[in-house]
């Protein structure tokens, strides 16, 4: 009998058609013949990996990160010191291979399977020789993505990435420098189809020799530049009036010397009472500062920030606050214990003998007085908690104390918390969020695979009231009754019993729960026999087992429990009866 590799190519082609991305990669590792056969296949015959995000970052090591539509992440870590590659905890020694060559080869393989459009592509190539030889040259095609972020220190670095992305799908481009004060030319960048066809461009370095004709065709553009003439501003104004395409333009200049010429062209300006003007006025003298500080919050303008990020770092700058305006304008505050310095948008200032933590808290308190509208997202990252100076550990505590003293909460629709190993990192932040506004909580960690206790977290009002919960750190001792009130949840656990799964199923089908969609990432589920005894045989579809249940008084709505063994995921979802596949058994609602 012939082995599978000896089958005709047509048969093998048809086998490949029925496999998903992960299965093809597994088949590719069986032997050299399979690997060569798959590598020689046309892209059109390969399955779509359907990733949503791809990123590469170079620090001490190279990190290739991929995320799928279920927010499941795949990480490849390439270590130069150990000359190894780690993937999901498994390490392989690379022998005589160069880690950059291996990283590029892996990236090429991943991109070969990617046919659908990515949501995000991120490339931080600060210290990487990839900028000299682009990995995309061998693909003979462009990569489809909606958003592209590139971090580089030169125009050639940006050009090693930008031209290889499909200009028809690319909407937003973010060009970030490795240093905020960098000056980089853009004469080659503006010639690319990607620049010409983008809907939004955010150029975060000081672009040299910016020409208004290179930006006036863009619907939305944010560019930092040294200066601009009054005549060029007048040209842009006329474009705004006559063109239906240009919607927003933000020019961030170091120096503008033609104020008089601009007044001659446009006449006297109306001075707005925005929050930024109030903060500027506050710095004029002590009397103005005292007057503004004594004002009631109701008389202050709304800052209208959409996002606020708080991050603890293990490098020289220990604390970073970022405030994003409604027009995507960015305000960044950095605090460093070395030299007791505070930086605002790149400009540093010593704070003398004051405690740097107290200065940071005072700044946040002042800024939040101006924030009246709800944030889209509040992001708190204590991922460096175990590495940083212990003196910084009190920042979250003092932040919590500040809100208690002010007797107020921060209004945000989404709260994201990045932690290390401690439940307290969550419980100290959760209470500052306003219950009426909060819709979604995200908790995750870059390194914690062992999990954290959640007995105190589930007692918070924010956990009890929020509609959506994404908990990507293994939740230890999770109880079903603590999660069935969520409308949507995506929670990671080390294990769960068949009895608890059945309890969750009964809660949903009885109408006692508002769950619309849920996902349990179960690292080790070993009660397959018990679940079959409870629910009967499953409908098998590729690598998943599915059960279908009618709900009480639900009409055509069917609860689907989908156990994906290859991904260790158990989904609870609601389908309409007409979407149930042929051959699947729909179990009637059972009160018991």
KOLTOR-605881 format. One record per residue (C-alpha): x, y, z; residue in three letters. Coordinates in steps of 0.001 Angstrom, whole numbers, padded with zeros to 6 digits, always signed. Layout:
% residues N
XYZAla/...
//
This chain:
% residues 592
+000000+000000+000000Unk/+001399+003411-000976Unk/+002225+005922+001781Unk/+000422+009264+001801Unk/+003441+011112+000416Unk/+003453+008753-002605Unk/-000109+009734-003543Unk/-000660+011800-006704Unk/-000247+015561-006235Unk/-003919+016122-007099Unk/-004968+013955-004139Unk/-002541+015735-001809Unk/-003834+019105-003051Unk/-007376+018089-002129Unk/-006228+016907+001321Unk/-004584+020291+001934Unk/-007837+022053+000952Unk/-009689+020401+003873Unk/-007038+021259+006496Unk/-006792+024402+008574Unk/-003637+026459+009015Unk/-002459+024699+012175Unk/-003000+021238+010663Unk/-000919+022129+007598Unk/+001923+023333+009822Unk/+001735+020058+011763Unk/+001800+018054+008514Unk/+004758+020144+007350Unk/+006801+018952+010339Unk/+006208+015229+009682Unk/+009068+014830+007221Unk/+011192+016684+004672Unk/+009062+015470+001723Unk/+005895+016944+003224Unk/+007710+020170+004031Unk/+009008+020501+000475Unk/+005599+019648-001009Unk/+003802+022272+001113Unk/+006494+024910+000551Unk/+006225+024401-003221Unk/+002427+024759-003275Unk/+000904+027848-004811Unk/-000432+030314-002266Unk/-003948+029871-003680Unk/-003963+026221-002556Unk/-002997+026938+001054Unk/-005592+027546+003811Unk/-006068+031043+005198Unk/-004510+031434+008659Unk/-007030+034251+009390Unk/-004735+036088+011773Unk/-005843+039556+012854Unk/-002514+040948+014050Unk/+001164+040368+013334Unk/+003998+042115+015133Unk/+007770+041953+015397Unk/+009802+043660+018114Unk/+013541+043713+018651Unk/+015001+044394+022063Unk/+017574+042082+023617Unk/+015835+039282+021747Unk/+013542+039171+018718Unk/+009845+038623+019424Unk/+007445+037610+016637Unk/+003870+037870+017907Unk/+000745+036690+016079Unk/-002870+036987+017206Unk/-005887+035199+015741Unk/-009545+036199+015585Unk/-010186+034615+019005Unk/-007455+036835+020524Unk/-005253+033774+020978Unk/-001592+034768+020770Unk/+001331+032831+019331Unk/+004784+034049+020362Unk/+008149+033186+018875Unk/+011131+034367+020963Unk/+014566+034284+019319Unk/+017495+034520+021760Unk/+020901+035565+020459Unk/+022629+034641+023729Unk/+021239+031081+023744Unk/+020959+030900+019929Unk/+017502+029418+020335Unk/+013871+029822+019340Unk/+011039+029448+021848Unk/+007446+028912+020765Unk/+004655+028662+023341Unk/+007113+027464+025995Unk/+009037+024983+023800Unk/+012677+025890+023062Unk/+014703+024731+020042Unk/+018457+025216+019651Unk/+019259+026759+016259Unk/+022762+025372+015818Unk/+024593+027367+013159Unk/+021496+029311+012093Unk/+021433+033076+012626Unk/+018419+034128+014730Unk/+017549+036959+012317Unk/+017481+034530+009382Unk/+015260+032133+011340Unk/+012912+034941+012422Unk/+012597+036162+008830Unk/+011974+032620+007568Unk/+009226+032067+010156Unk/+007656+035419+009298Unk/+007722+034539+005601Unk/+006001+031205+006317Unk/+003281+032852+008419Unk/+002618+035540+005818Unk/+002427+032954+003050Unk/-000749+031557+004681Unk/-002288+034974+005401Unk/-004911+035738+002738Unk/-007508+037689+004686Unk/-006827+041278+005687Unk/-005004+041827+008979Unk/-006390+044389+011406Unk/-002951+045449+012651Unk/+000682+044987+011636Unk/+003352+046248+014050Unk/+007090+046354+013347Unk/+009521+047698+015937Unk/+012870+047256+014185Unk/+014935+049663+016265Unk/+018023+047456+016576Unk/+017354+044960+013822Unk/+019215+044499+010520Unk/+015882+043671+008838Unk/+015754+047316+007746Unk/+018668+046637+005397Unk/+017022+043691+003676Unk/+013251+043514+003798Unk/+011787+040061+004523Unk/+008879+040792+002178Unk/+010933+040798-001026Unk/+010660+037022-001320Unk/+006865+036963-001065Unk/+006127+038324-004552Unk/+002961+039916-003179Unk/+001852+042674-000854Unk/+000480+042092+002632Unk/-003111+043103+003334Unk/-003598+045057+006558Unk/-005845+047893+007684Unk/-003438+049467+010181Unk/+000356+049554+009968Unk/+002704+050683+012746Unk/+006440+051010+012040Unk/+009105+052106+014527Unk/+012444+053051+012982Unk/+015264+055574+013232Unk/+015574+056395+009524Unk/+013653+056856+006291Unk/+015367+053755+004866Unk/+014029+051751+007822Unk/+010458+052869+007111Unk/+010958+052199+003399Unk/+012102+048628+004098Unk/+008580+047865+005353Unk/+006036+050358+003973Unk/+006073+049494+000205Unk/+005322+045819+000835Unk/+001811+046404+002187Unk/-001258+046473-000042Unk/-002170+050117-000644Unk/-005777+049127-001432Unk/-006476+047706+002040Unk/-004119+049909+004066Unk/-006085+052663+005813Unk/-004045+054013+008731Unk/-000248+054406+008864Unk/+001655+055183+012071Unk/+005330+056112+011604Unk/+007027+056280+015001Unk/+010673+057170+015742Unk/+012943+055444+018247Unk/+013435+058855+019855Unk/+010782+061567+020075Unk/+013181+064331+019021Unk/+014403+062632+015819Unk/+014403+064534+012534Unk/+013796+062262+009539Unk/+013302+063055+005866Unk/+010139+061832+004141Unk/+010883+062674+000480Unk/+010891+058963-000497Unk/+008035+057971+001819Unk/+005597+060497+000284Unk/+006161+058968-003174Unk/+004799+055551-002173Unk/+001317+054363-003141Unk/+000736+053559+000521Unk/+001204+057221+001517Unk/-000895+058465-001395Unk/-003833+056122-000760Unk/-003942+056103+003061Unk/-006977+057441+004905Unk/-004968+058509+007929Unk/-001252+059092+008577Unk/+000302+059780+011969Unk/+003949+060895+011573Unk/+005393+061055+015093Unk/+008911+062297+014310Unk/+009968+065763+013134Unk/+009540+065406+009372Unk/+012074+067397+007358Unk/+011047+069607+004430Unk/+007323+068856+004637Unk/+005455+070062+001552Unk/+001761+070811+001928Unk/+001022+069245-001460Unk/+002227+065914-000010Unk/-000382+065929+002774Unk/-003393+067855+001447Unk/-004809+064789-000374Unk/-005081+062781+002871Unk/-008443+062615+004712Unk/-006687+062718+008112Unk/-003049+063544+008851Unk/-000973+064306+011940Unk/+002593+065470+011219Unk/+005317+066904+013418Unk/+007538+069444+011696Unk/+010026+072190+012512Unk/+007885+075015+011138Unk/+005560+076022+008317Unk/+004895+079263+006502Unk/+001714+081332+006766Unk/+001364+080978+002990Unk/+001347+077164+003245Unk/-001256+077306+006025Unk/-003399+079527+003833Unk/-003037+076988+001004Unk/-004215+074208+003354Unk/-007158+076328+004461Unk/-008249+076757+000845Unk/-007952+072995+000281Unk/-010208+072398+003304Unk/-012819+074734+001869Unk/-012752+073401-001696Unk/-012020+069678-001119Unk/-014427+067093+000259Unk/-011571+064660+001020Unk/-009442+066535+003572Unk/-011245+066224+006930Unk/-008575+066772+009566Unk/-004984+068049+009607Unk/-002853+068428+012748Unk/+000527+070140+012253Unk/+002680+069998+015387Unk/+005423+072593+015007Unk/+008455+073266+017148Unk/+008479+076879+016063Unk/+006001+079112+014237Unk/+007341+082592+013523Unk/+004753+083933+011056Unk/+001896+084756+013429Unk/+001753+088344+012153Unk/+001670+087187+008513Unk/-001136+084745+009375Unk/-003173+087513+011040Unk/-002674+089647+007924Unk/-004074+086805+005795Unk/-006928+085669+008058Unk/-007581+088594+010386Unk/-007771+088436+014215Unk/-008300+085020+015822Unk/-010919+083901+018335Unk/-009189+082654+021522Unk/-010877+079459+022749Unk/-011324+078553+026408Unk/-010151+074945+025999Unk/-008467+072905+028708Unk/-005027+073367+027113Unk/-005468+077161+027241Unk/-006473+076916+030902Unk/-003323+074919+031672Unk/-001218+077485+029805Unk/-002906+080356+031663Unk/-002288+078513+034941Unk/+001468+078740+034352Unk/+001521+082523+033818Unk/+001744+083407+037521Unk/+000834+082178+041002Unk/-002380+084243+041121Unk/-003727+082649+037942Unk/-002735+079192+039219Unk/-004520+079721+042543Unk/-007594+081159+040813Unk/-007925+078167+038431Unk/-007190+075630+041178Unk/-009954+077149+043328Unk/-012549+076993+040552Unk/-015332+074435+040791Unk/-014940+071537+038343Unk/-018228+072551+036697Unk/-016642+075794+035489Unk/-013637+074099+033873Unk/-013681+073052+030176Unk/-013830+069358+029221Unk/-010469+067897+028143Unk/-012368+065231+026140Unk/-009560+062672+026335Unk/-010475+059375+024668Unk/-007742+057217+026238Unk/-005453+057391+029252Unk/-002516+055011+029737Unk/-000548+054498+032958Unk/+002586+052386+032682Unk/+005288+051354+035163Unk/+008689+050798+033538Unk/+011896+049095+034621Unk/+014206+051415+032656Unk/+015282+054984+033521Unk/+011804+056476+033141Unk/+009840+054700+035853Unk/+006347+056053+035204Unk/+004653+057052+031946Unk/+001248+058724+031577Unk/-000271+059138+028119Unk/-003415+061134+027340Unk/-005000+060807+023887Unk/-007291+063612+022720Unk/-010442+063232+020583Unk/-008390+064186+017512Unk/-005717+061549+018354Unk/-003404+064240+019730Unk/-001003+062700+022261Unk/+000258+064166+025538Unk/+002979+062163+027302Unk/+004307+062665+030837Unk/+007391+060735+031971Unk/+008812+060585+035483Unk/+012340+059436+036353Unk/+013829+059046+039820Unk/+017320+059550+038407Unk/+017720+063308+038550Unk/+014160+063630+039893Unk/+012954+064694+036455Unk/+009590+065042+034768Unk/+009251+065171+030974Unk/+006253+066531+029108Unk/+006167+065742+025360Unk/+009970+065451+025304Unk/+010783+068547+027387Unk/+012397+067773+030761Unk/+012206+069620+034065Unk/+013637+068916+037528Unk/+011111+068725+040358Unk/+013677+069569+043050Unk/+013140+067778+046384Unk/+009575+066615+045734Unk/+008775+062893+045721Unk/+008423+061832+042073Unk/+005382+059648+042895Unk/+003601+062543+044588Unk/+004347+064792+041602Unk/+002868+062186+039232Unk/-000290+061844+041358Unk/-000728+065631+041554Unk/-000420+065910+037766Unk/-003038+063207+037208Unk/-005380+064820+039720Unk/-005099+068180+037942Unk/-005654+066717+034471Unk/-008617+064590+035563Unk/-010364+067702+036906Unk/-010772+068679+033246Unk/-011999+065215+032155Unk/-015810+065200+032183Unk/-016761+063032+029210Unk/-016237+059234+029496Unk/-012986+057697+028280Unk/-013074+054988+025652Unk/-010261+053187+027469Unk/-008167+053371+030630Unk/-004997+051242+030378Unk/-002904+050393+033464Unk/+000291+048394+032894Unk/+002208+047138+035934Unk/+003903+044385+033916Unk/+007345+045563+035122Unk/+006140+045482+038760Unk/+008499+042740+039922Unk/+011521+044350+038244Unk/+011157+047992+039217Unk/+012353+049871+042288Unk/+010056+049021+045258Unk/+009557+052752+045819Unk/+007409+052824+042664Unk/+005091+050068+043966Unk/+003040+052597+045905Unk/+001858+054417+042737Unk/-001336+052315+042253Unk/-002074+052598+045988Unk/-001668+056384+045970Unk/-003774+056568+042813Unk/-006540+054652+044576Unk/-006201+056878+047665Unk/-006485+059983+045488Unk/-009843+058862+044074Unk/-011093+058015+047573Unk/-010083+061449+048836Unk/-011784+063166+045887Unk/-014849+060923+046330Unk/-015058+060303+042606Unk/-014571+057570+040007Unk/-013062+057715+036555Unk/-015584+057242+033762Unk/-014282+054782+031188Unk/-016031+052290+028920Unk/-013087+049872+028869Unk/-010563+049159+031636Unk/-007405+047225+030694Unk/-005021+045991+033392Unk/-001670+044294+032667Unk/-000337+042433+035702Unk/+002518+040191+036843Unk/+001708+037769+039676Unk/-000532+039475+042201Unk/-004305+039646+042665Unk/-003807+042992+044420Unk/-002651+044536+041120Unk/-006247+044131+039924Unk/-008141+044901+043131Unk/-006277+048194+043672Unk/-007259+049484+040197Unk/-010804+048130+039704Unk/-012508+050327+042337Unk/-011496+053592+040629Unk/-013733+052819+037610Unk/-017260+054269+037509Unk/-019849+051465+037579Unk/-022430+053206+035399Unk/-019954+053793+032544Unk/-017801+050654+032649Unk/-018701+048087+029968Unk/-015605+045908+029539Unk/-012680+044754+031714Unk/-009489+043232+030263Unk/-006923+041558+032533Unk/-003852+039953+031039Unk/-000140+039327+031549Unk/+002811+038829+029226Unk/+004563+036295+031441Unk/+002184+034734+034001Unk/+001139+031221+032935Unk/+000559+029831+036445Unk/-002421+032026+037324Unk/-003686+034176+040193Unk/-006348+033784+042863Unk/-009516+035768+042122Unk/-011475+035427+045372Unk/-011079+039155+046157Unk/-011495+040296+042545Unk/-014936+038693+042175Unk/-016165+040567+045257Unk/-015659+043987+043655Unk/-018682+045872+042346Unk/-016916+046319+039009Unk/-016680+042539+038502Unk/-020325+042098+039508Unk/-021710+044873+037275Unk/-019587+044847+034108Unk/-021092+043383+030910Unk/-017932+041954+029305Unk/-014930+040287+030970Unk/-011688+039208+029287Unk/-009424+037482+031826Unk/-006340+036141+030024Unk/-004414+035076+033148Unk/-005374+031615+034506Unk/-008107+032332+037082Unk/-007546+030011+040036Unk/-010516+028527+041928Unk/-013039+030023+039515Unk/-016687+029420+040426Unk/-019361+029273+037739Unk/-021688+031494+039755Unk/-019059+034256+039543Unk/-019143+034458+035728Unk/-022644+033592+034523Unk/-023877+037184+034955Unk/-021587+038466+032163Unk/-023083+039092+028711Unk/-019747+038158+027149Unk/-016636+036646+028684Unk/-013306+035194+027610Unk/-011639+033614+030628Unk/-008577+031411+031023Unk/-008535+028612+033624Unk/-006158+025759+034432Unk/-009033+023280+034515Unk/-012797+023015+034971Unk/-015063+020116+035889Unk/-017746+018627+033652Unk/-020209+019345+036470Unk/-019379+023071+036363Unk/-019723+023146+032570Unk/-023136+021523+032898Unk/-024097+024071+035550Unk/-023121+026909+033202Unk/-025104+025291+030380Unk/-028198+024997+032582Unk/-027880+028588+033769Unk/-027806+029855+030181Unk/-030601+027639+028811Unk/-032903+028379+031750Unk/-032783+032103+031004Unk/-031157+032905+034368Unk/-028089+034296+032596Unk/-027574+037085+030058Unk/-024663+035322+028344Unk/-024585+036057+024598Unk/-021143+034621+023898Unk/-018445+033129+026086Unk/-015121+031391+025777Unk/-013272+029345+028377Unk/-009595+028715+027646Unk/-009030+025482+029588Unk/-005353+024539+029832Unk/-006057+020997+031034Unk/-009523+019488+030565Unk/-009503+015814+031541Unk/-013213+015050+032021Unk/-014135+014130+028456Unk/-015859+010932+029544Unk/-017853+012752+032237Unk/-019094+015406+029797Unk/-020200+012695+027354Unk/-022143+011020+030164Unk/-023887+014330+030905Unk/-024507+015614+027376Unk/-024355+012516+025200Unk/-022390+012117+021955Unk/-021167+015288+020281Unk/-021469+016435+016688Unk/-017896+016267+015350Unk/-016586+018994+013046Unk/-012865+018882+012168Unk/-011061+019155+015543Unk/-014053+020281+017600Unk/-016947+018624+019440Unk/-020288+020432+019445Unk/-023496+020074+021458Unk/-026778+021874+020708Unk/-029402+022684+023354Unk/-032799+024365+023225Unk/-033329+027139+025748Unk/-036406+027685+027876Unk/-038977+029925+026124Unk/-036367+030908+023493Unk/-038196+030035+020288Unk/-035615+029497+017543Unk/-032538+030296+019696Unk/-030160+027376+020227Unk/-027246+027226+022692Unk/-024117+025804+021059Unk/-021273+024465+023189Unk/-018189+024095+021001Unk/-015164+022314+022486Unk/-012100+022974+020311Unk/-009602+020364+021479Unk/-006702+021688+019399Unk/-007028+025149+020964Unk/-008137+024059+024446Unk/-011189+026320+024147Unk/-014827+025818+025092Unk/-017240+028287+023472Unk/-020818+028978+024559Unk/-022732+030748+021805Unk/-026335+031290+020704Unk/-027371+030256+017177Unk/-030627+030313+015303Unk/-032153+026906+014577Unk/-031582+027279+010836Unk/-027802+027547+011427Unk/-027544+024123+013076Unk/-025622+021784+010705Unk/-027289+018749+009191Unk/-026749+015664+011320Unk/-026423+017551+014597Unk/-028867+016644+017372Unk/-030656+019503+019140Unk/-031421+018449+022713Unk/-034720+019638+024170Unk/-034739+021867+027227Unk/-034694+019828+030428Unk/-035655+021525+033693Unk/-033558+018976+035604Unk/
//
